[in-house]
């Protein structure tokens, strides 16, 4: 009897944790929170995301709240409005005619957005992706593979279109 009660309590606790994560996810996307503050990042942390330093998150950004622990975002990143970060997808490798799509298992993989990355509006970032330091992702991109550091990537799927060159040491002259 005590095992049954413990099992019910454990299920209830798990349900409440999931419900709380979804509350924070829904609350942080509310337009009342200014994206220039760190409040959105605090709510992402409460859901389990790993936020390293000050980041900016725009309006109406969705993330995988039930798998938020798989999301890592480093200092200086900017995720603009209406982006979507997914840490899970269906495993379609064994899907055949007549199969029920709802019975296909999920694949879960981490997302890592490195230091100084800028993610354009409406971008979708799929599971297992690392976006390298200083990279820029164009608006509306679908990021399915890793993006190298200091590059510009655009399109669906996102492809690197430009390598960002290092700044030359500029000599200042007195006039």
N, C-alpha and C positions, 0 to 999 in steps of 0.2 A: 504494500500500500504506500509506504514512504517513497519507494522508487517511482511509483506512478505520479505522486505529488511532485517529486523533484523533476521528473521529466516534463510535467506540465509547466512548472515554474521556469525551467530552462527554455522551453519553447516560447513562453510568454516574454521572458527577458530578451530573447533573440528578436521577437516581433517588435518589442518596444525600441530596441536599438535600431532596427531597420526603419521604423516609423520616424524616429528622431532624426536619422540621417536624411530622410526624404524631406522632413520639415525644414532642416537647415538648407538643403539644396534649393527648395522652393523659395525660402525666405531670401536667400542671398541674390537670387536672380531678379528680385523685385526692383523696379525702377527707382524706388525711393532711396536706395543705397548708392551713393556717389562712387563711381568706379575709380576716381582719383584717390580715394582713401583706402586704407588696408582692411576695411570691414569685411569685404567679400572674401578676401584671403583667410580671414579668421574663421568664417563659416565653413569654408572648404576644409580647413584644418579640423574643425569639429566633426566633419564627416569622415576624416581619416586621410585626406590628401597630405602629401609631404610638401610643404612650402618652405623654401630656403631663401630667406631675405624678403625684401619688399618687391611685390609684383603688382600689376594692375590687371583687373578683370572687368571687362565691359558689361553692358546690360544684356540680359537674356541669354547668358552663357549656360549651357547644360553640360553636366558631366555625369559620369556613371557613379551615382551616389552609393550603390550597393558594393561597388568595387573601388571606392575612392582611395583605398590604401595602395593601389597600383599606380597612382598618379604622382609624379614628382615634378615640381616646377621650381627652377632656380632664380636667383636674384635678377631683377631688372627685366623680367619677361613681361610682355604685354599681350593679353588675349582679348581681342576686340569683340564687339557685340555679336550676338547670335551664333557663336561658335559651338561646336559639339565635340566632346571628348569621350570616346567609347573605349572601355577596357575589355569588352567581351564581344564575341561574334559567334554565329553558328558554325560548327564544324561540318562543312558540306562535302568532305572528302569521301564519305561513304553513303551519300544520298543518292537514291535510285528511284526510278518510276514506281509509283504506288506507295512509296514511303510517306509517313506523316512528318511533315516539316517540323511540327512542334515537338517531336520526340528526338530530334537531332541534338546532340550535346553541344555545350558551349565551350569555346576556347577563350581563356582569359590570359591577357598579357599586359605588361606595364607600358605606360606612356611616360617619357621623360622629355620635358621641355627645358633645354639648357639656358644658361645665363644670356640675357640680352636678346632673346628671341622675340620677334614680332609676328603675331598670327593675325592675318587679315580677316575682315568681317565674313561671317558665314562659312568659315572653314570647318571641315569635318576631319578629325584626327582619329584614325583607327587604332586598334590594339597592336602592341608590340613595336611602336614607333618611337624613335629618338630623334629629336630635332636639335641639331648641333648649335653651339654657341654663336650668337650674332646672326643667325639665319633669319630670313624674311620669307613668310609664306603669304602669297597673294590672296586676295579676297576670293571666296568661293572655292578654294582648293579642296581636294580630297586627298589627304596624306595617308598613303597605304604602306610606304616604305620609309626607311631612315633618310633624313635630309642632312647632308654634311654641314659642318660649321662654315660660317661666312659665305653663304650662298643665297640666291633668290630662287624660290621654287613656286611655280604656278600651275594651274590646270587640274583636270580630273582624269586620271590620277596626277598628282603633283609631280612635276619634273623640274630638275634644276635647269634654269635658263641663264644664270649669270653667276660668276664667281666674284665675290667682293674682295677687292684688292686691299692690301695693307696700306695705311697712310704713310707717306714718305715723311722723313724728318724735315720739317719746314724751318728754314732759317729766317728769323725775324730781323729785318734791317731797320735801323733808326733813320728817320727822315729828317 
